[in-house]
Amino acid sequence: MVRQPHYFPFWRDANRLLLAIDQAVRDLPRYHKYTLGTDLRRQAMTICQLVRRTAPRGDDQSARVMRLVEADR
């Protein structure tokens, strides 16, 4: 049985992070909203994309998780 990515705990947490960052950026001063806010949102979306690629598919999940962990080193 292949589970959908939204049941994968990393996926859930990555989306919660993206939502929290989006809400926090709304309260930033205008200057930071468009500089720092854009960078934070982009990084959170990259995390979501990496987690999506790591979602269980029946193959070597441990190797996929290691690539996720090492993605930004």
N, C-alpha and C positions, 0 to 999 in steps of 0.2 A: 504494500500500500504506500503510495507516494503522498506525503502530506503537502498541503498548500503552504506557501511561504508565510501567510498571515497566522499560521499556527506555530510557527517557529519562534521560540522566545527571543532570539536576537532580532528578528524582524519586528516583533511587537515593541521591543525596547528602542530600536532605532527610530521607529515611527513616533514613539512618545518623545524622544529626544528632538526630532525634527519639529514636532508641534510645540514643545516647550521653547525651543529657540525662536521659532516664528512669533510666538506670543511675547517673548522677552524683547525681541527686536522692535516690535511695535512701540514699546515704551522708551526706546533710545532717543536721544536728541537727533534732530534731522541730519546733522553732519555724520554722526556715527551710524545712523540707520542705513545710509547709502554706501558707506565704506565697510565698516566692521560688520554690519548686519548682512550685507551681501556675501561677504566671505564666510560668516558663520552658517548662513543658509546653504551655501554651496558645499561646504564641508559636511554638513548634516545630510544633504542629499547624496553625496558621494558614499557616506556610510550606508545609507539605505540601499544604494545600488550594489555595493559590495556584499551586503547581507543577502540581498536577493540572489546574487550569484552563488552564495554559500548555502542557500536553502537545501534541505535534504532532497536528493533525487535518486537515491538508491546506489550511488557510486561512492567513492572514497570521501566521506564527509569530513573526516579529520583533516585531510589535506586541504580541503576548501576552507575550513575554519582557520588553519594555520596561515593560509594566504590572506585571509581577512585580518588577522591579528598583525601580520607583518606588512600590510598594505602601505602604511604611512611611516615606515621606519627609514 
